[in-house]
């Protein structure tokens, strides 16, 4: 998740300048370039022989959260002259990369060798015309390693039958639980969406001001609608089905509407100062909250500064007794290698090391063996009231695969069509049709043939 929105985005400076790259181009701002005296990017970029260690010049674009990982690779690979460029990561529906790749394609130079994106859907358009940026990943990452990503992750990196990325981390949605408050109020941890809604009603009556979730994120539909198999993003080639009137959408909206009204699920983002003031800190008022894997440390610890020994994770909520249990996803940021790179060996080695060796602090690693070791460390973290690992690991394979990744950004559509209206007092149920209409318009603008049922 990609670990999304955990740090402020680092804005690009002087966007008109193309990125310094082993495939040619000039210097780029916000970069940590190759050591002084090394050959400039775009020259002498070939790696050593197939049997040797990677070497030469490599330009990588990363978000602020991935900067320490890129620097760590640089430290242990002195023969690779790394030029690290930080940018906004395409976070929250930004279109930075589309703009830049179009520029690089027009000028015929400037492409970086590797890009990390916060947008899980970016590889879909990167692999297709007119962008034609993403290289097939097979042969760049060893096959015996590629087989150890979960099937939903691999599927999301596969475009038109070809795998074009590997995901850095998973962002499976679980139910985060404040064990201290739930025990204090003698509440039972819900297992179903219906029990969760009943908890929201009970909390609003018995403990006003305490909450069981939030509906104010640009990605809230990825938590609630994706998890309940709402078919608003089902693509097959250039055809997409957007059916916001399906029962899997309307029943979730009907369940949530009373909780929005009684403020146990406020239309407020966890990243706002207002949310932190009302619900965070040592006197926090979050009972439970459906949210992605990175909420554990990224939101409750780093953003809301909640005390140690309160938070843990429970499995994703189930709709009544329906099986199989499915959940949503908020992240899964991909690493993409440029088909224009002149140093494919180093590019592949960089991506392999970042995803299978480097152990990040906050996000659940997508690569299975690395996730196992990460979970061992997580279990020892004193921030958690109980080990969240079992719930996180089980949910990794429960992400619903019926929610397709598309070339148009849906998060701005949700924010503009739904969140702003929820704040104004409208119900989610009343906004599902406008949401579907706006999605259809965005899809058609990207050349999709849209079916509404």
N, C-alpha and C positions, 0 to 999 in steps of 0.2 A: 503497500500500500503502500501495497504502498502505504506508507505511514503518512497519511494525507493531513495537511494543514497543521502539523505539529509545530512548525516553525514558520515565521513570516516568510513569504516568498521573496527571493532575491531578484530584484528587477534587473533586466538587461540594461546596460548603458550603451548608448550609441548603437541602436539596433541596425543602423545602416551599414555597419561594418560586418563583413562576413567572417565566419569563424576560422581561426587558424587551424589547418588540418593537414594530415599526412597525404590528403588527396589534393592539396593545393589551397591557396587562399592567404589572406593577410591576417594581421594580428587581431585579437579579440579582447575587449575589456572584460573585467571581472574574471581574469584567468590567472591560474597558477602555472606559469609556463615552464618549458624545459630549462634545465640548469644553464647558467650563463656559460657561453662558449660552445654550446651544443649547436648542431646544425638546425637551422630554422625548419619548422614544420613544412612539409611539402618537398623536402629534399632528403636524400639518403634514408628513405623510410623503410627499406626492406628489412625483414627479420633475418636472424641468422639461419643457418640451414635447418631443415626439418627436424633434425635430432637435437638442436641446441635450444637454449633458452630464448624467449622472445626478446627482441631488441628494436631499436629504431624509434621513430616519432609516432606519437599517438595523441589525438585530440579527443577529449571526452566532455560531453555536456551533462551536467548533473544539477539537481536541485540542492538547496542548502542542507537538507537532511542527509544527502548522500555524499556531501563534500568530505567528511572524515573518512569514509570508505575509500574514496578515490585517492586521497592522500596516503592512506595506509598501503594501497597497492604500490604507489610511487616509492614508498620507503623500502619495500622488500623486493622491488624489481628495478635496481639501479640502471640496468641496461636499456630500459624503456624510458625515453624522454617524454614525459607526460605533460600535456598542456590541458589544464582543467579549467573549464568555463562553467560558472554558476549562472543559472537562469531561473525563471519562475516555475519550471517543471511542468508547464502547461496545466497548472493546478486550477481546480474549480471551473473547468470549462474554457480556460484560456486557449487562444489559437496561435500562440507564439511560434510553435514549430511549423505549422502550415505556412505561415508567412515567411519564415526563414528558409524552409526547404524550397519554396517557390522561387525565392531570390537566388539561392545557390544553383538551382536548376537553370535559371535564366543566364546566369553569369558563367556557368560551367566550372565553378570552383567554390571552395569554402566549406564543403560538407565535413562535419566532424566524423571521426571514425566510429564513435559509440555515443548513443544518447540514452539517458534515463528519463522516463516520463512518469509523472504522477497519474496520468490518465491511462487507465487500463485499456481503453479502446483505441489509443493512438496507433498501434501497429496495424489496425484494420485499414486505415487510409494510407499509412506510410508504405504499405506493400502494393498499393494499387496506383493506376494512372490517375492523375498526372504526376503524382509525387515520386513513385518508383524509388523509394529510399531504402526500405528494409531488405536486408540480405537474408537468404535462408540460413537458419541457425545450424542445420545439420552439417557436420564436418568442422564447425567452429567450436562447438562444445561436444566432448566425447559422448558417444551413444550410450555407454554404460552409466553415465551421469544423467543424461536427459530422461532416462526411464524412471528416475526417482523424483520427478515432480508429480504432484497429484494430477489425476486425469482432468479435473475441471480447469486447472491451471494451464496444462498443455493445450487443452481445447481452446482456451481464450487466446493463446499465442499462435494458433493455426488459422491461416487466412487462405481460402481457396485451396485447401488441402496441403499447404506448405507451412511448416512451423517457422516463424520469422522473429521470435523473441523468446526470452525466458523471463519469468516473473521473479522479481527480487524478493517479494514477501507476499503472504496471503493476508486477506483482510476479512476473513469469515466473521459473520455476525453471531454473537452469543448473547446470553442475558447476563449482564454485569450486575452483581448483587452486593449491597451494603450489608454485610453480615451483622455488623454491630447494631444498626438501626432495626433491621428485621427481627433480630433477637429481642431487642429492647421493647418493640411494639408487639411482640408475640405473633408476628406474621409468618405465614408459610411461603416459601419460595415457589412461585408459580411454575408449572410445567407446560401449561397450554396458554394460548392467546386469551382464551376466555377467563382463565384464572388470573391472568395478568390484568385484564380489564376490570375484573372484580376487585382486585387489589387497589387499582387506581380510584375506583369509586369509594372504597372503604377508607383509603388514606385521605381523600378529599373531605370526607365527613368527619373522621376522627382526628386527623392531624393536618389541617389545612396548611398549605404551603410546602408540603412534601410532594415529591414527584416520582413517577415511574417511567419516565421517558421524555423525549422532546421531539418536536416536529418542525424545528426551525432551521434545519441544515439544508444546504444545497443538494445533499445526497440522502435526505430522509426517505425518499421513495426507494432507494437501494436497500434500506433497512426493512421497511414495512411492506412495500409492494413486491419487491423482488422475493423476499422471504415467503410470501404467500402465493407465489406463482402467478402474479398478475401479468397478462400477456401484452404489455405495451412496447416490447422491444424484442420481437422475434423475427430475425432476418434470415433470408435464404438468398444468397447472392445479392442482386439489386432489388429484391422484393422484401418488404417488411410489413408485419402485421402489428397494428396498434389498436388494441381493443380495450380501452379504458372502462368500458361498460361491462366487462366480463365479471362474473360473480366473484372471482378471486380478487378483484380490485374493489368492488362495491362492498363486499362483506367486511373487508379490512377497514375501509373508510367508515362504515357504520359502527364498527367496534370502537374506533378511535375518536370519533366526533364527540361523544359525551365527555371523554377525558380531556380533550382540548378545551371544551366548554368549562369544565370544572377546574382547569389549570393544573391537573396532575400530569398532563402532557402539554406543556406550553409550546407555542410556536416561536421558540427562541433558540438561538445557536449557543452551543456550549463554549464557543470561542469568543463570546462577547463579554465585556466587563460586567454588564448587567446580570448575566447568568452566573458568573463567578461570585458576584456579590450576594445574590439571592440564595444560591444553592451549593456553593463551594466552600472551601476553607475548613477550619476546625469544627465549625458548626454546620456542616454540610447537611443537605436535606434531600439527597438522592437515595431512594429506597432500592430501586432496581432501574436498569436502563438497557434496552436492547442497543447493541452497538458493536462495531468491529473489533478485531483482536487488539488493535493498537490503542484502543481507548484505555486499556488497563493502566499503562504507564503514560501514554501520550496525553490523555485527557485528565484522568483522575489524579495522577501524580504531578505531571509537569505543568498542566494548565490550571487545574482547580485547586491544587495544593492540599488535597485531602490528607488526613493523618494516616500513619501506618496502621496496619492491623484491622482494616475495615472492609476492603473490597476483595471479592473473589468472582469467579465466573461459574455460571450454570449453563447447561446445554441450551441450544436454540429452542425457542418456543414452538410448540406443535399446535396445529389447528385441530381442536377437538381430538378425535382419535385417528385422524387421517395419517396414513403412511404412504411412502416414506417421509420422514421429517426432512424438510428442506429449509435452507436459510439463505440470506442475502450476502452481499459482499460490498465493502467500501474501500476499494484500493486494488492491490495486486499490481503495483507499478512494474512496468516491463523495462528490460534492457534490450536495446535494438542496435544491431551493427549495420553500418552503412554499406550498401552494395558498391559504393564509390571508393571505399577504403583501399589504400595501397599497402596496408599492413594488416592483412586479415589474420595472420598468425597472432600478432600481439593483441588485436581487437578481440579475438576469440579467447585468448588467455585471460585478458582483463575481465571479460564478462564471466568466464568460468570461475575465476578467483573471487570476484565480488559476490557471486551467488552460492558458491559451494564451500568457501573457506572463511571469508570475513563474516564475523558474527556481530550483527548490529544490536544495539541496546533495545530498541523499542518495538520493531516489527517482527511478526511471526515469519521465520524464513520459509520460502516456498519449497526449497530443496529439502526433501524428507530427512536425510541424515543430519543435516545442519539444524533442522527444526527440533530433532530429538535432543541434541546437546543444548540447544537454546532453552528448551523446556526444563531441563535439569537445573539450569541456572535460575530460571524463573521461579521454580518451586522454592528456592532458597531466599528469594527476595523478601525482606521483612515488610515491604509495603503491603503485601497481600495477607488477608486474614486466613486464607486457606489456598492450597495449590490450585490455580486456575487452569493448569495444564491439561487435565483430562477432558474438560469441556472444549477447550480450544482445539485439541488434537482431533476429537471426534467430529467437530464442526467443519474441519478442513475438507472433508470428503462429502459434506452435505450441501455445498453451494449448489443452488438450482441452476442447471445448465440450459434451461429454457429462456433465460434472459440473455439475448445476443448482444455482442459488442458491435457498435455501428460507427459510421464515420462522422456523424453529427453530434455535437455536445448536448446532452439532455439535461445536465445540471442547471445551466442558466434558464432553461425552459421551466423547470420545476420551481426555481427561485422566483422567477418573474410571474409565473402563472398561478402558483399555488401559495408559496410561503407568504408573499406580500398580502394576499387576500385572506389568509388565515389570521394574520396579524390584525387585519381590518374587521375580523369577526365573522367571516364567511365559513361555512362548513367544508370539510374535505370532500364530502359526498357531492356537494354542489360544484366542486371544482374539477372533478375527474373528467368530465366531457371537455371543458376548456383546455385541460392539460393534454388530453389526447389530440385535440384539434391543433394545438401549438406544436406538439411532437410531429404530427403529420406534415405540417407546414415546413418544419425544419428538415424532415426526411426528404420531402419533395425537392427542396432547395438543393439537396445533395445528390439528386438524381435517382432516388429510390421510387419504386412503384409501391404505393401504399394501399394496404387492405385494412379496413376498419373493423372487420369482424372475422 
